[in-house]
Amino acid sequence: MTSVTIDEAEKRLSKLIEQVESGEEVIITRDHKPVARLVPYVQELPKRGFGSMRGKASLDESFWEPLPEEELKLWEGG
């Protein structure tokens, strides 16, 4: 993480943005106190509504049958 003063940030903005694009975080300070943070922009994923998988997956009757003993032991940590 890089920390720069406001004056430095004004002079080196292009370079600081390059650092942020490569994944680094930059803190901008005034009088040695953090006042802003530059971080990579992450586009938010669209919200999925309830039932958005309807019709895309299905279960047959075997889903409800008990697991074989060997597989059940593996699920239970054995």
N, C-alpha and C positions, 0 to 999 in steps of 0.2 A: 504494500500500500504506500502510495506517495502522498506527501503532505506539502502544499504550497501556499504561499500568501496570495491574497487577492491580486496584488501587483504582478507577481510571477504568473498567475493564471491568465491575466490579461495579455501578457507578453508571449506566453507559450501555449495558448489555447489549442492550436492545431496539434502540437506534440502531445499534449495531455489527452486529447480526444483519441489519438492513435494508441496511447497506452490503455485507455478505457476499452477501445475496440478489441484489444488483445486480451481483455479479461481483467485488467487491473482496476482497482478502485483508487480514486484520487480525492483527497480531502482538501478543501480550501479553507484557509484560516484567516482570521483577523485578530490581531493582538494575541497571537498564540492560542486562540480558541477556535475550534471547528465551527464553521458557519454553513458549509455546503458540502455535498458529496456528489462526485461524478461517478456514475456506474453505467454499465452497458444497458442499453434499452432492450427489454425483452417484450416482444409482442405477446399479449395475453391470448391464451387459447379460448375459443368460443365455449361458452357454458353449455354443458350437455343437460338436456332436460330429462325428467323422469320418463322412462319408457323409450328412450332413444334407440335401444337395441331390439325393440319389439320386431319380430319377424326375421331377425338376423341370426338367431341362435335357437336351437331346440334341444330337448332332452327326450330320450326314449325311456321306456319303462325300466331298463336296466340301471338307470341312475338311482332309483329308489331301493335297489337291492342291497343287502349288507355287503360290506367289503370282504374279500377273501382274508383269512387270518393273517397271511404273510404281509399283505398290504396294510392291514389294520395295525399290525405291530410297528411297521415303519412310520405310520402317522403318529403313533403314540410314543415314538422315540426309542423303539426297541430294535 
